[in-house]
């Protein structure tokens, strides 16, 4: 499946609206650029690039940007494995990558947060071995691979479901992670209200 610029633009418009609706769209997050990239260099659905090294620069990447490959080997692999039964949506990929972008753009709320470590079991950037997937602990198998992926997957579902987290109450650890995201939106709202009052 080849992704067109039009399909990415449509998905991006919807995701920006979703982020705004749940209170997680900030000026810094809005300034993150989204590009369609011809080359799938990492075999993934999408990629948030925080910093660019020499190789990334040669390949045309820019820092603080999200890249969606025009042809994704991950999407091809998924199609073959699932044989047409469900797939990862482009909107979900964008929501996930915006989760990574949020952590970078708001480090005090995520990357440097002690509460993040308590709720997610490690610091955002910790390189911990992947743990076995447990649906009571992680929202997806991919979330079990690293704390930063756990955050991005949780962020993606929080945004996807419009901030409605009651569906996760029977999974207490996952629910606490959802509450962490919910508190981020509340902190942003309080900060905005304080700025408007000043």
N, C-alpha and C positions, 0 to 999 in steps of 0.2 A: 504494500500500500504506500503510495507516494502522497505525502502531505503537501497541500498547496498553501500559498501565502494567504489565500482567502479563508481556508479552513482554520488556519492558525489565528488570523485576525478575529474571526467569529468567536472562537474559543476564548481568546484573550479578553475580548469585550465582556463576555459572560463572567469570566473569572474575576476581572476587576470589579464588576458589579457585585459579585458574591463577597469579595474581600471588604468592600465598602459596607455592604449590608450587615456583616458580622462585626464591624468595627475594627478590622485589622489592616485597612488600607491607610498607609501614611504617605506623606510626601516622598520620603526616602524610598519606600517600596514602590510607589508609583513611578519613580525615576529609573527603576531597573528596566533596561531595554530587553526586549524579546526578539530573537532572530531565528529565522529558518536557516539551517546550515546544511549544506550539501553532504558534507562528510560526517559519518557516524564514527568518530574516533574511539569511542569507549564502549560501544555495544549497549547503549542505554536508550531509554525513551526520551529523555531530556537531560539537560545538564545546566547547573548554575555554576558560573565561573566567577570565583571571588577575586583571584589574582591571576595574572598571566605570566608564565615563564616564557623562555625563548621559543620553545616548540609551539605553545599555544598561540603566541603572537604570529608565528609563521603560518599557522593554520587559519589565521583570521579571527581568532577569538579576542574579545575585549573584556576587561575586568568589570565586575558587577553587572553581569548580563546572563540571561537565560537563553539557551540554544536548544532548538527542537530540530533534530535531524530530519531532512526531507525523506530519506529512506532509513529506517531504524532496523538494525539487525535484531534488536530485542523484540520489536513488533513482528518481524518475520518469524522469529523463533516462537513467540507466543501464539501466533496464528497456526503454526504447524502443530504445536502441542495441544491446543484447545480445539482445533478443527472447527472453527466458527462459533464455538460456545463462549460467548462473553469475551471481552478484551478490555485492556486498560484504555480509558478514554483520554483524549487529548486534554480535556478540561482537568481531569485528575492529575495528569502529568504536570500541567501548569500550576495547579494548586500545590502540588508537592514541591516543585522547584521554587515557588514563592515562599514556601516554608523555609527552605535553605536561605533564601534571600532575606527573609525576615530576621533570621538568627544573626546574619552578618550585619544588616542595617541597624539592628537594635541589640548590640552585644550585651548591654547591661541587663536587658530583660531575659536573655536566653543564654548566651555563651558564658557570661560571667556570673550567672545567677546560681546562688546556693540552693534555692528551691528547685531549680531544674535538676540539680544533682540528686536531691532527695527523691523527687517524683520519678525521674527517668533512670535512676540507679547509677549514674556516672555523669561526668561533665560532658557537654555537647561534643567537644572535639576529642574526647578520650578514644584511644585506639584499643578497644577491648575485643576479645575474640567473639565472634557471633555466637549467640546462644540458641538452643533449640526453640523453634517457634511454639509458643503456647498462646492460644487465643484469649486466655484470661490475663495475659501480660502485655501482648502486642496486638495492634490492630491488623497486622498482616505479616506474612513470613518475611517480607523485606524489612519491616520495622525491627525485626530481631537481629539484623546484621550489624547495627552500630547505633549509638545514642543519637547521632545526628539524623540517621534515617528514621529512627523511631519518632523523633520530633516531626520530621517532614511528613511522614505518613499520617501521624495524628493530626497535624495541622491541616493536611489535605482533607481528611474526613470531617473535621470540625467545620471547615469552610463549606464543604460539599453539602452537609446537612444543615446549613444555615445557623450554626451555633446551638442547635438543639441536641443536647447530649444525654437526655434521659434514656435513650435506647441502649446506652452503655452501662447503666446502673448495675446490671447483673454481672458485670466484669469490673470489680472494684479497682483494680490497678489501672486498667484502661480508663475507667471513669475519672480517676485522679489526674491522669495525663490530659484528659479532655478539660477538666476543671482548670488545669494549669493554663491551657490555651485561652479558656474563657476569662481567666484573670488578666491575661495579657491585654485582651480587648478592653476590659474594665480599666486597667491602668492607663491605657492610651486615651480613653474617654475622659478620665479624671484629669489627665495632663492637659488635654485640649480645653476642658472647662476652666482650669486654673489659668491658662494662657488667655482665654477670652475674658475672664474676670479681671485680669491685671491691666 
